[in-house]
Amino acid sequence: MEISAVKLAVCVKRVPDMDVRFRIGADNVSVDEAGLKFDLNDFDAWAVEAALQLKDKNAGSEVTVISLGPDIVQETIRKGLSMGADRGVHLKADKVPFDGFAVASALAAELKSGGYDLILFGKMSPDSSNGVVGQMVAEMLQLPCVSAISSLEIASGKGTAKRELEGAQEIVEFPLPAVLTVDEGLNTARLPSLKGIMAAKKKPLESKPAQLPQPQLTVTRLELPPERQAGRIIGEGAAAVPELVKLLQTEAKVL
Amino acid sequence: MANDFYNLDSVLSEEERAVRDTIRSFVDEKVLPVIGDCYIEGRFPKELIPEMAELGMFGANLPEEYGCAGLNNVAYGLIMHELERGDSGVRSFASVQGALVMYPIYAFGSEEQKRHYLPKMAHGELIGCFGLTEPDYGSNPSGMITRAREQKDGSWVINGAKMWITNGSTADVAIVWAKTGDDKSDKSIRGFIVPTDSAGFTAKDQKGKLSLRASDTSELVLQDVKVGADCLLPKSGGIKSPLMCLTQARYGIAWGAMGAAQACYEEALTYAGNRVMFGKPIAGFQLQQQRLADMLTELVKGQLLALHLGRLKDAGTFSPQQVSLAKRNNVSVATDIAREARRLLGANGILAEYSSMRHMANLESVYTYEGTHDVHTLILGQAVTGLSAFE
């Protein structure tokens, strides 16, 4: 396999820890962030890891981590730097729009002149669960896109990726440059080493205003699902069956 | 983090939080799945050493020029806190390697010794142990009888025995403290870097431990062990030298103990929410809520104490007596928290499947080592009254 330097970009998002009971914010269109802990999206961490593994194999390669949002997302960019990425770009915006098209536009504007051989995204983020930004960026940059990859090989300006389908695997070949979105199972993201954390502070991190268009999609209402009704215990064992059948017919009306 | 009741995260820097998060992930992913079995089998999980080294855990607060991470002392404390959330034996390994082996070489060694040993120790290629305590000299290390006699050619011959030495049987080198003079005073105590494959050196694991089982605790015997002049730590001298090392380790322990306590508190809280008795979770009963409230209170106090001590250490203004106060308090309250968690867990609390009783047993060793609770009591007493009550 030819070893040649590759220029890689990874777009990352700062997301809340999902293992939490969320509360709706006072504006009724967003989540109350008080007390939430945030971190790099797991899918994006796998994308960063994929880029770093390519960098490890191809001497002279460079990995750029890009994120859009308020100043706090610089922490998320720095996490990528502490894992081993070389530079960071912060596209400054007051908040991250829900509209993936707006996010993709701003990212594409930044990526256009970067000369990247590969642009990687996580398949989705668990908070908005849209899973569209990577593909939209590819379209805007007129680049081929392979989504939800579970394996990746790059050689001589070409790539091969695997996608897990229901009961089958799809093997896709693509030329570079290309856009990839990463699924679970591609790799295990490395932990930032303590030296890496210290080194991250010294790596270049450029901050500039995001070129965001007006979002065309807005959230009009965010609400919690209805309270789950308590179950009713009909009886025990085989003796309960007649009553259960009756209720399924008359109350639940499913028989 | 499940518990950050007093929002300590808000007074940690981004870097400190990142360090804490890395070690926490390491412990969750690599230590917790194996440590219960290791404890029962009575072995230290040596297979974790390379990854611990790669992450930079050894001598993490020593300078980058010697291959170390160059972290501040609060970050170092957070590492110890997270490791001990896993197990006191794992944290002990890191404490010994960093504070009791790499630190004395850094503080008392020659430039050649530093350049030769520190990077290899940071990478986990060389493991060390700290030989101060003897079978008959624990709380009174000044009374040690291990002797090092200088030879005509400048080499040294060391005779003696050390006991309760963490990492002893795994170590490639032992930092041995010995008296070099003929009198009984502690002024002639010097430190030596002794390769453990030296003729006359043996290390044997002590058997039958009911505490700190996931850790190697060994006896060292030195019978006419000859080491070159270049093995002496040139800047060491007097009992003060090993005590300075202990101060470093004790600082980490003040943090570590709260890590163990946090593990027990979180386990108890989760269990109380799930365990149903008399028709509701036991978390809804007053006596268990009191247990949890008491545990939480001491946990927060101890963590704040360790954090402030860390800031003083980083400012260069801390004193060994301040470290004694933190070690004494935090280990003592941690043993209480572990015991109360074990009790809240009921019958399940005696199983190795739960961590509280393992922490409870481990913390008895932590209570006793690095200066027993009682010794620290007298250190504080002397510090505030000016009167020594040691003898």
Interface residues (C-beta under 8 A of the other chain):
Chain A: K37 D39 E75 R78 K79 S82 L191 P192 S193 L194 K195 I197 M198 K201
Chain B: M1 D9 E14 E15 A18 V19 D21 T22 S25 F26 E54 L55 G56 M57 A60 E64 A69 G70 L71 A75 I79
